[in-house]
Amino acid sequence: MKKSAALYLSAREASAELAISPATLYAYVSRGLIRSEPSSDSRSHRYRAEDVRGLKERRAPSPEPRGLRSFDADLPVMDSSISTITEDGPIYRGVNCIELAEKDTLEHAATLLWDVTGVDPFSQDNCPHVSGEMRSVADAARHAAPIDRTIAVLALAASADPRAFTRAADGRAMVGGRILRLVVATMLNGASSAEPLHSPDRQSLGAGQQARRRFDPPCAGAAGGP
């Protein structure tokens, strides 16, 4: 029994052995660098001691510095306040990412990942700024692949938006909301709209509409819009 137990380490023991955080340990497991299996009580996992010590010998790690942990040419692992890798799966800012993908809206997922609380990037009046040049490019590329058309239009978006250049966190979030709306409209050859990005009405927009309809944002207060 003791011999069997010596083959494995707990998450705490394995993390201490490698001088890493539990999140980094789970990342190593997900990459196949350390084998794990449920413990006898099925409430936790245990980790192969030979894998942990072999990795320790190969890497000779030092204690994790702030900002960038357990980094080398083969195993880059960045600290992140956005996501956490756990034994139950990835978590985004405290929310299970599988549930987020299955049940939540794109708008709420974006505000969650951007950590936005003071403003609403998807408010009715936060529509893209669309210039005549952007409309011309979109019209010329209306039969091109959606991604190619979008890249071409986005290349002109910054100069058309007077509020695009900001270092304020809330300001960047508002810019992000406008960019997402512009991307969706351009990909679909549809109108820049304050409607939810996943709205069935948005998905039904066809490529046969005129360029003016595609880029007229029907939301109030879109400075710089048509």
C-alpha positions in Angstrom: 0.0 0.0 0.0 2.8 2.4 0.9 4.6 1.4 -2.3 1.5 2.2 -4.3 1.0 5.5 -2.5 4.6 6.5 -3.2 3.9 6.3 -6.9 1.5 9.2 -6.7 1.4 12.8 -5.3 -1.5 14.9 -4.4 -2.2 18.2 -6.2 -0.6 20.0 -3.3 2.4 17.8 -3.2 3.0 18.0 -6.9 2.6 21.8 -7.0 5.1 22.1 -4.2 7.5 19.7 -5.9 7.6 21.8 -9.0 7.2 25.2 -7.2 4.1 26.0 -9.4 0.5 26.9 -8.8 -2.3 24.4 -9.0 -3.5 26.1 -12.2 -0.1 25.5 -13.8 -0.2 21.9 -12.7 -3.6 21.4 -14.3 -2.2 23.0 -17.5 0.7 20.4 -17.5 -1.8 17.6 -17.1 -3.9 18.9 -20.0 -0.8 18.9 -22.2 0.0 15.3 -21.3 3.2 16.2 -19.4 1.9 14.7 -16.1 -0.4 11.8 -15.8 -3.3 11.9 -13.3 -6.1 9.7 -12.3 -9.0 9.9 -9.7 -7.9 9.1 -6.2 -9.6 6.3 -4.2 -12.2 8.6 -2.7 -13.0 9.9 -6.2 -13.2 13.5 -4.8 -9.7 14.5 -6.0 -7.0 13.5 -8.4 -3.5 12.1 -7.8 -0.5 12.6 -10.0 2.3 10.3 -11.1 5.3 11.0 -9.0 7.7 9.9 -11.7 6.2 12.4 -14.2 6.4 15.2 -11.7 10.0 14.5 -10.8 11.1 13.9 -14.4 9.6 17.2 -15.3 11.4 18.8 -12.3 14.7 17.4 -13.4 14.3 18.5 -17.0 13.2 22.0 -16.2 15.1 22.7 -12.9 12.4 25.4 -12.2 12.9 28.3 -9.8 10.0 29.8 -7.8 7.4 31.4 -10.0 8.0 35.1 -10.7 5.0 37.5 -10.8 3.5 38.0 -14.2 5.0 35.1 -16.0 5.1 31.7 -14.4 6.8 28.5 -15.3 8.1 29.8 -18.7 10.6 28.2 -20.9 10.9 27.6 -24.6 8.8 24.4 -24.4 6.2 25.1 -21.7 5.0 28.7 -21.7 2.3 29.3 -19.1 1.1 32.8 -18.6 -0.6 34.2 -15.5 -4.1 35.3 -16.3 -6.9 37.0 -14.3 -9.4 35.9 -17.0 -9.2 32.1 -17.0 -8.4 29.3 -14.6 -7.8 25.7 -15.5 -9.4 23.4 -12.9 -10.0 19.7 -12.7 -13.7 20.5 -13.6 -12.7 22.3 -16.7 -11.8 25.9 -17.6 -13.3 28.8 -15.7 -13.7 32.3 -17.2 -13.8 35.0 -14.4 -15.6 32.5 -12.1 -18.0 31.2 -14.7 -17.8 27.7 -16.2 -16.9 28.3 -19.8 -19.0 25.3 -21.1 -22.1 26.8 -19.5 -21.2 30.2 -20.8 -20.9 28.9 -24.4 -24.2 26.9 -24.2 -26.4 29.3 -22.3 -25.2 32.9 -22.4 -25.2 35.6 -25.1 -22.2 36.9 -27.0 -22.7 40.3 -25.5 -22.6 39.1 -21.9 -19.6 36.8 -22.6 -17.7 39.8 -24.0 -18.5 42.1 -21.1 -17.5 39.3 -18.7 -14.1 38.7 -20.4 -13.5 42.4 -20.7 -14.4 42.8 -17.0 -16.8 45.7 -17.7 -19.1 47.0 -15.0 -19.2 50.8 -15.4 -20.5 51.0 -19.0 -22.6 49.0 -21.4 -20.5 48.3 -24.6 -23.7 47.2 -26.3 -26.0 50.1 -25.4 -28.4 51.2 -28.1 -26.4 54.3 -29.0 -23.0 52.6 -29.2 -23.0 51.9 -33.0 -20.1 51.7 -35.4 -18.8 54.8 -37.1 -19.0 54.1 -40.8 -17.3 56.3 -43.4 -18.1 56.6 -47.0 -14.8 54.8 -47.8 -15.8 51.9 -45.6 -19.1 51.6 -47.5 -17.3 51.7 -50.8 -14.9 49.0 -49.8 -17.8 46.8 -48.4 -19.8 47.4 -51.6 -16.8 46.5 -53.8 -16.1 43.3 -51.7 -19.8 42.3 -51.3 -19.2 39.0 -53.2 -15.8 38.3 -51.5 -15.3 35.8 -48.7 -16.8 37.3 -45.5 -13.5 37.3 -43.6 -11.7 39.1 -46.5 -14.5 41.7 -46.7 -14.3 42.3 -43.0 -10.6 42.7 -42.9 -10.7 45.3 -45.6 -13.4 47.3 -43.8 -11.7 47.1 -40.4 -8.6 48.5 -41.9 -10.5 51.8 -42.2 -12.5 51.6 -39.0 -10.0 53.3 -36.6 -9.6 56.5 -38.7 -13.4 56.7 -39.0 -14.0 56.5 -35.2 -12.9 59.6 -33.3 -13.2 57.7 -30.0 -11.1 54.7 -31.1 -7.9 55.9 -29.5 -8.3 55.7 -25.7 -6.5 54.1 -22.8 -9.4 54.2 -20.5 -10.7 50.7 -19.7 -14.4 51.7 -20.1 -13.5 53.5 -23.4 -11.7 50.4 -24.8 -14.8 48.3 -23.9 -17.0 50.7 -25.8 -14.7 50.5 -28.8 -14.9 46.7 -28.5 -18.6 46.8 -28.7 -18.6 49.0 -31.8 -16.0 46.7 -33.4 -18.1 43.6 -32.7 -21.2 45.1 -34.2 -19.2 46.2 -37.3 -17.7 42.8 -37.7 -21.1 41.0 -37.5 -22.7 43.5 -40.0 -19.8 43.2 -42.4 -19.6 39.4 -42.3 -23.3 39.1 -42.9 -23.6 42.0 -45.5 -26.1 43.3 -43.1 -26.9 46.5 -41.3 -24.9 47.8 -38.3 -27.6 47.5 -35.7 -28.3 47.7 -32.0 -30.1 44.4 -32.2 -28.5 41.5 -30.3 -25.6 40.0 -32.2 -27.2 36.5 -32.1 -30.7 37.8 -33.3 -32.3 35.6 -35.9 -33.2 38.7 -37.8 -29.5 39.5 -38.1 -28.7 36.0 -39.3 -31.4 36.2 -42.0 -29.8 39.2 -43.7 -28.8 38.3 -47.2 -26.0 39.4 -49.5 -28.4 40.8 -52.1 -29.2 43.9 -50.1 -28.0 47.3 -51.3 -24.8 48.7 -49.8 -26.7 51.6 -48.2 -29.0 49.2 -46.3 -26.0 47.1 -45.2 -24.3 50.0 -43.5 -27.0 52.4 -42.3 -26.9 51.8 -38.5 -30.5 52.3 -37.3 -29.5 53.3 -33.7 -29.7 56.7 -32.3 -26.7 58.9 -31.6 -24.2 57.1 -33.8 -21.8 60.0 -34.3 -20.2 59.7 -37.7 -22.8 57.4 -39.0 -24.9 58.1 -42.1 
